[in-house]
Amino acid sequence: MCRRPVFEKSADYFDFISDLFLTCGDMVGGYTQLLWLAPDHVHIYVNTDGRDSVDAVIRKLKQHSGKAIIDHFPEVSKKISNKKRRWDKAYFSETIG
């Protein structure tokens, strides 16, 4: 699967997406923060209470953020090849502790 640069002008999206991830902390039982917004992916920091698996946390974040981004920036939907999935299934995680 090829990544699509949906956030080409990242400055146009940064404030909204940063604020969006800051509001996701309660959803995962901890804290979330956008670290970097690339044209085709995001880097986020997540600190959770450990009740959910990493996969469950990522799934919640992707579902919530994907819907919010499309609702706020409908033009992003036109740049996505698979309308059913806003984010790619893949992710990288690193755990500490």
N, C-alpha and C positions, 0 to 999 in steps of 0.2 A: 504494500500500500504506500502510495506517495503522499507525503505531507503537503498540505496546501498552505501558502502564506496568507492566512486570513487576517492577520494583524500586521499587514505590511507597513502601515503608518502607525506604529505602536503608540506614539504620543496621543493619538486620537482615542485610544482605548485604555491607556494605562490607569488613569484615575478611577474610572468605573470598575475595572477588573480588580484593581488593588483594594478598593473599598468592598467589593463583593466578597473577596476571599477573607477579609478581616471580619466580615459578618458570619462566616461559616464555622467559627470556633465552637459555638454551642452545639451545632449539628454533629460534631465529631468528639464532643466531650473534652475540648481543650482550646487550642489556639491555632489559627492559620494565618499565613501572610504570604503575599506575592513577593517573590524574590527577584524574578526576571521575566519580562514579557518579550519573547522572541516572536518573529513573524509567523512561525508555525508551531509553537508550543509554549508552555509556561513552566516556570520553576516555582514551586511553592514550598514553604516551610510549614510543617504540621506537627503539633505537639498534642497528643491525645491522652485520655485516661487509660488507654490500653484495653478497654472493653471490647472494641470491635477489631477485627483483623485489618491488616493494611489494605487488603483487597476491598473490604466493605467500606472503609473510610474513603478510598479513592473513588469507588462507585458512587457514594453519596455526593462527594465533591463534584464529580463530573456531571451527574444528573442535575444538581442544583445550579451549578455555574453555567452549564451549557444552555439551559432554558433561560436563565437570566440574561445571558449575553445576547441570545437571539431575540428575546423580547425587547431589549434596549437598543440593539443594533441589527435590525432586520436585514440589512444589506449583507451581513456575514453569512446568512443562510444561502445566498446565491453562490458563495465561494466554496461551499461544502459539497462534496460529491455524493455522500451518503446522507440523505436527509433524516434518516431514522437515528443515526448516531452522530452526535455533534462533535464528540471527541473520539479519537482513535482508541481502540481497546488497550493498546500497549501503554505501559508506564514504567518508570524506573523509580525505585525507592531504596533508601538507605536508612537503616535503623540504628539508633544509639540507645544503649541502656538496657 
